[in-house]
């Protein structure tokens, strides 16, 4: 069955309340307690009574849609979930490791916004005015500073606080002056010391004006609601492809190669840079430029649906043997979205 047909056959799950869970395989023989911990980690995360969580709200509508209709068709290796388990364990220890006055830890928040209930969990608030989000991540993710999706996420949490249905949380929101990320770098080593001197990096997050934050949240809810409404109304509806940013699309590169050689002499970001480099060589007519397409890192390495052949847009290089991936037809445009 193609991904499109599988999506259409499972659309009824959109109106259900049960969270779907993936299946697992254990090709590397991980001990059973570790496997059970990974399953627990996946099941422990829930948006509760909310329509959507902050994490899903800032993510691609296609991802949220597929998690609701096809997650029980995904087959993962237990080892693929180790980093997520480590991150959850770190949060558990940090929650229990401090009970200083003036702190709020792992606070679950709900707010009714623009017709949907949104949920989120704040890692830490400390008096007088700072909210901190822990990230257990790789060094590469912070080399270039704050990630845009983290800025979106933290400001959405702040919006949730302002509109919370808990007056105590609203009071905290009135005092909030700073947002920050505490990034714990799981793979830091001496080779990174020139750019990042410590295993932990604190990243300040700009606080948006309330109007900008509210507009952002309203837009994101509107997009997700439209996808859901169209999916329920139209039996053949497939959500739009993730954007280049959501796919972590790398730009193309231009490889300068000597004629007859397979290995590039220089990789350039633009054709103009490649031409300029060739013109500096003693024998420029001996060189050619090969354009190399950029890859979608999230699709290739991190997306469960594309890796299992369940994404209607991505053709897997190494699909799960039980799945036959396809590439869908070109989309057509509607008022807010690009849809099938």
Phi, psi and omega per residue, in radians:
X1 nan 2.340 3.135
X2 -1.251 2.789 3.074
X3 -0.979 -0.705 3.124
X4 -1.053 -0.827 -3.126
X5 -1.133 -0.659 3.131
X6 -1.164 -0.686 3.095
X7 -1.080 -0.854 -3.107
X8 -1.080 -0.667 -3.121
X9 -1.232 -0.352 -3.072
X10 -1.945 0.167 -3.087
X11 -1.102 -0.411 -3.133
X12 -1.054 -0.360 -3.123
X13 -1.236 -0.279 3.126
X14 -1.030 -0.620 -3.087
X15 -1.588 0.019 3.104
X16 -1.490 2.954 -3.122
X17 -1.944 -0.138 -3.078
X18 -1.417 2.289 3.082
X19 -1.311 2.360 3.136
X20 -1.558 2.538 -3.122
X21 -2.191 2.561 -3.138
X22 -1.355 2.907 2.941
X23 -1.625 2.896 -3.076
X24 -2.342 2.656 2.956
X25 -2.216 2.760 -3.030
X26 -2.275 1.139 -3.057
X27 -1.187 -0.331 -3.095
X28 -1.797 0.148 3.030
X29 1.139 0.708 3.083
X30 -1.095 2.522 3.120
X31 -1.037 2.581 -3.074
X32 -1.032 -0.714 3.101
X33 -1.026 -0.623 3.104
X34 -1.189 -0.717 3.096
X35 -1.077 -0.749 3.141
X36 -1.155 -0.618 3.096
X37 -1.134 -0.668 3.114
X38 -1.149 -0.729 3.085
X39 -1.107 -0.725 3.102
X40 -1.072 -0.756 -3.119
X41 -1.029 -0.716 -3.137
X42 -1.195 -0.715 -3.076
X43 -1.341 -0.387 -3.060
X44 -1.239 -0.420 -3.108
X45 -1.479 2.137 -3.121
X46 -2.522 2.544 3.069
X47 -1.537 0.055 3.084
X48 1.119 -2.344 -3.090
X49 -1.426 -0.018 -3.058
X50 -1.323 2.732 2.995
X51 -1.279 -0.553 -3.059
X52 -2.755 2.617 3.063
X53 -1.652 2.868 3.103
X54 -1.038 -0.739 -3.125
X55 -1.019 -0.753 3.119
X56 -1.297 -0.587 -3.113
X57 -1.052 -0.715 -3.107
X58 -1.470 -0.134 -3.115
X59 -1.561 3.041 -3.136
X60 -1.142 2.419 3.076
X61 -0.988 -0.608 3.124
X62 -1.071 -0.721 3.138
X63 -1.098 -0.828 -3.136
X64 -1.095 -0.726 3.125
X65 -1.079 -0.848 -3.085
X66 -1.159 -0.594 3.092
X67 -1.118 -0.501 -3.105
X68 -1.492 -0.349 -3.075
X69 -2.061 -0.428 -3.030
X70 -2.209 0.074 -3.062
X71 -1.055 -0.545 3.140
X72 -1.350 -0.014 3.023
X73 -1.757 -0.092 3.133
X74 -1.388 2.403 3.062
X75 -2.118 2.102 -3.069
X76 -2.036 2.720 2.905
X77 -1.454 2.402 3.115
X78 -0.953 -0.684 -3.076
X79 -1.095 -0.437 3.121
X80 -1.157 -0.291 -3.063
X81 -1.838 0.194 -3.094
X82 -1.142 -0.750 -3.117
X83 -1.098 -0.695 3.115
X84 -1.109 -0.691 3.099
X85 -1.121 -0.775 3.127
X86 -1.049 -0.712 3.122
X87 -1.094 -0.737 3.110
X88 -1.124 -0.725 3.113
X89 -1.087 -0.717 3.107
X90 -1.073 -0.743 3.101
X91 -1.091 -0.705 3.141
X92 -1.070 -0.788 -3.133
X93 -1.146 -0.754 -3.121
X94 -1.139 -0.596 3.110
X95 -1.152 -0.677 -3.060
X96 -1.572 -0.211 -2.984
X97 -1.477 -0.077 -3.111
X98 -2.624 2.394 3.060
X99 -2.350 0.669 -3.115
X100 -1.149 2.582 3.087
X101 -1.109 2.604 3.134
X102 1.441 0.208 3.140
X103 -1.963 2.531 2.905
X104 -2.151 2.226 -3.053
X105 -2.167 2.421 3.080
X106 0.837 0.900 -3.088
X107 -1.507 2.088 3.106
X108 -1.448 2.280 -3.074
X109 -2.203 2.577 3.073
X110 -2.352 2.507 3.069
X111 -2.604 2.428 3.051
X112 -1.570 1.993 -3.041
X113 -2.317 2.093 2.992
X114 0.949 0.672 3.048
X115 1.609 -0.083 3.096
X116 -2.191 2.650 2.984
X117 -1.626 2.209 -3.123
X118 -1.968 2.399 3.121
X119 -2.101 2.712 3.084
X120 -2.823 2.809 3.141
X121 -2.216 2.031 3.120
X122 -1.449 2.308 -3.119
X123 -1.275 -0.821 -3.044
X124 -2.740 2.318 2.904
X125 -2.122 2.306 3.117
X126 -2.181 2.336 3.033
X127 -1.080 2.527 0.172
X128 -1.597 -0.300 -2.894
X129 -2.815 0.367 -3.009
X130 -2.121 2.353 3.019
X131 -1.910 2.306 -3.092
X132 -2.087 2.384 3.046
X133 -2.031 2.207 3.123
X134 -1.467 2.385 3.033
X135 -2.245 2.111 3.057
X136 -1.720 1.755 -2.851
X137 -2.511 -3.130 3.137
X138 -1.550 2.761 3.130
X139 -1.096 -0.630 -3.100
X140 -0.999 -0.608 -3.042
X141 -1.196 -0.341 -3.082
X142 -1.972 0.010 -3.114
X143 -1.017 -0.677 -3.104
X144 -1.697 0.315 3.094
X145 1.600 -2.723 -3.036
X146 -1.215 2.278 3.074
X147 -1.346 2.489 -3.092
X148 -1.059 -0.692 -3.122
X149 -1.165 -0.478 3.070
X150 -1.240 -0.695 3.074
X151 -1.072 -0.760 3.090
X152 -1.059 -0.779 -3.089
X153 -1.110 -0.841 -3.082
X154 -1.153 -0.676 3.116
X155 -1.250 -0.478 3.036
X156 -1.236 -0.670 3.032
X157 -1.037 -0.769 3.135
X158 -1.081 -0.672 3.086
X159 -1.126 -0.718 3.105
X160 -1.056 -0.699 3.114
X161 -1.096 -0.767 -3.106
X162 -1.120 -0.579 -3.077
X163 -1.827 0.212 -3.071
X164 -1.038 2.635 3.063
X165 -1.449 0.083 3.100
X166 -1.891 1.972 -3.116
X167 -0.989 -0.566 3.130
X168 -1.131 -0.651 3.100
X169 -1.218 -0.676 3.084
X170 -1.064 -0.633 3.123
X171 -1.139 -0.705 3.080
X172 -1.110 -0.709 3.139
X173 -1.043 -0.603 3.133
X174 -1.132 -0.465 -3.122
X175 -1.603 -0.224 -3.004
X176 -1.134 2.204 3.141
X177 -2.206 -0.323 -3.064
X178 -2.398 2.494 2.985
X179 -2.142 2.435 3.109
X180 -2.610 2.697 3.034
X181 -1.854 2.290 2.970
X182 -1.833 1.723 -3.074
X183 -1.610 2.007 3.075
X184 -1.672 2.056 -2.917
X185 -1.646 1.842 -2.986
X186 -1.210 -0.393 -3.082
X187 -2.051 0.328 -3.108
X188 -1.090 2.467 3.070
X189 -2.599 3.022 -3.126
X190 -0.945 -0.487 -3.119
X191 -1.134 -0.338 -3.130
X192 -1.625 -0.093 -2.935
X193 -1.084 -0.515 -3.123
X194 -1.130 -0.639 -3.113
X195 -1.687 -0.638 -3.108
X196 -2.321 1.799 -2.981
X197 -1.309 -0.229 -3.042
X198 -2.277 2.807 3.094
X199 -1.286 -0.178 3.109
X200 -2.212 2.360 3.121
X201 -2.226 2.221 3.074
X202 -1.654 2.199 -3.123
X203 -2.044 2.096 3.077
X204 -1.325 2.422 -3.108
X205 -1.951 2.161 3.092
X206 -1.076 2.342 3.078
X207 -1.540 2.184 3.137
X208 -1.365 2.641 2.939
X209 -1.026 2.606 -3.068
X210 -0.980 -0.685 -3.113
X211 -1.115 -0.747 3.121
X212 -1.122 -0.760 -3.122
X213 -1.116 -0.758 3.122
X214 -1.112 -0.699 3.107
X215 -1.105 -0.720 3.133
X216 -1.086 -0.846 -3.128
X217 -1.103 -0.724 3.127
X218 -1.073 -0.724 3.138
X219 -1.138 -0.774 -3.123
X220 -1.133 -0.748 3.105
X221 -1.106 -0.720 3.127
X222 -1.037 -0.735 3.136
X223 -1.137 -0.839 -3.127
X224 -1.137 -0.670 3.117
X225 -1.141 -0.677 -3.137
X226 -1.142 -0.700 3.080
X227 -1.044 -0.809 -3.128
X228 -1.115 -0.784 -3.123
X229 -1.084 -0.759 3.127
X230 -1.162 -0.665 -3.136
X231 -1.127 -0.647 3.132
X232 -1.313 -0.648 -3.058
X233 -1.388 -0.558 -3.043
X234 -2.040 2.001 -3.086
X235 -1.045 -0.514 -3.061
X236 -1.690 0.168 -3.049
X237 -1.253 2.316 3.006
X238 -2.119 2.255 -3.127
X239 -1.061 2.808 -3.108
X240 -1.195 2.763 3.087
X241 -1.120 2.589 3.038
X242 -1.062 2.579 -3.133
X243 -1.240 2.871 3.081
X244 -0.949 -0.727 3.105
X245 -1.131 -0.703 -3.140
X246 -1.214 -0.437 3.084
X247 -1.560 -0.045 -3.059
X248 0.969 0.883 -3.065
X249 -1.310 2.148 3.038
X250 -1.398 2.496 3.079
X251 -1.216 2.803 3.098
X252 -1.164 2.725 3.043
X253 -2.112 2.821 -3.094
X254 -2.144 1.959 -3.059
X255 -1.630 2.115 3.051
X256 -1.538 2.105 -3.077
X257 -2.248 2.551 3.007
X258 -1.365 2.418 -3.101
X259 -0.940 2.254 3.133
X260 1.636 -0.244 3.141
X261 -1.663 2.545 3.089
X262 -1.535 -0.592 -3.072
X263 -1.462 2.404 3.127
X264 -1.307 2.470 3.064
X265 -1.437 -0.531 3.100
X266 -2.732 2.451 3.035
X267 -1.798 2.209 -3.084
X268 -2.049 2.692 -3.138
X269 -1.434 -0.434 -3.126
X270 -2.369 2.810 3.066
X271 -1.139 -0.629 3.134
X272 -1.086 -0.707 3.111
X273 -1.134 -0.683 3.125
X274 -1.152 -0.761 3.113
X275 -1.085 -0.725 3.141
X276 -1.102 -0.695 3.122
X277 -1.125 -0.747 -3.139
X278 -1.106 -0.697 -3.109
X279 -1.154 -0.299 3.104
X280 -1.496 -0.196 -3.103
X281 -1.394 2.720 -3.114
X282 -1.145 -0.605 -3.140
X283 -2.223 1.313 -3.049
X284 -1.074 -0.472 -3.120
X285 -1.228 -0.121 3.123
X286 -1.578 0.049 -3.066
X287 -2.030 2.634 3.050
X288 -2.281 2.844 3.095
X289 -2.031 2.246 3.114
X290 -1.968 2.077 3.097
X291 -1.438 2.243 -3.134
X292 -1.994 2.132 -3.097
X293 -1.145 2.537 3.073
X294 -1.312 2.620 -3.140
X295 -1.736 2.737 3.058
X296 -1.670 1.685 -2.988
X297 -1.062 -0.715 -3.119
X298 -1.128 -0.764 -3.141
X299 -1.096 -0.753 -3.028
X300 -1.271 -0.568 -2.931
X301 -2.139 -0.563 -2.920
X302 -2.050 -0.352 -3.083
X303 -1.421 2.122 -3.127
X304 -1.104 -0.619 -3.049
X305 -1.311 -0.724 3.116
X306 -1.194 -0.663 -3.126
X307 -1.200 -0.488 3.123
X308 -1.642 0.066 3.123
X309 1.362 0.354 -3.078
X310 -1.771 -0.076 3.099
X311 -1.453 2.297 -3.117
X312 -1.284 -0.084 -3.068
X313 -2.005 -0.373 -2.992
X314 -1.872 2.238 3.088
X315 -1.645 1.992 -3.042
X316 -1.239 2.531 3.009
X317 -1.465 -0.628 -3.141
X318 -2.299 1.260 -3.086
X319 -1.260 2.797 2.979
X320 -1.028 2.376 -3.031
X321 -1.044 -0.356 -3.122
X322 -1.524 -0.061 -3.034
X323 -2.069 2.403 3.068
X324 -1.916 1.816 -3.098
X325 -1.330 2.719 3.062
X326 -2.411 2.990 2.989
X327 -1.965 2.221 -3.031
X328 -1.346 2.990 3.111
X329 -1.211 2.858 3.124
X330 -1.120 2.484 -3.123
X331 -1.373 2.852 2.998
X332 -2.049 2.833 -3.017
X333 -1.725 2.528 2.955
X334 -2.099 -2.904 -3.012
X335 -1.160 -0.791 -3.105
X336 -1.879 -0.466 -2.930
X337 -2.185 2.838 2.887
X338 -1.752 2.079 -3.019
X339 -2.277 2.952 3.066
X340 -1.251 nan nan
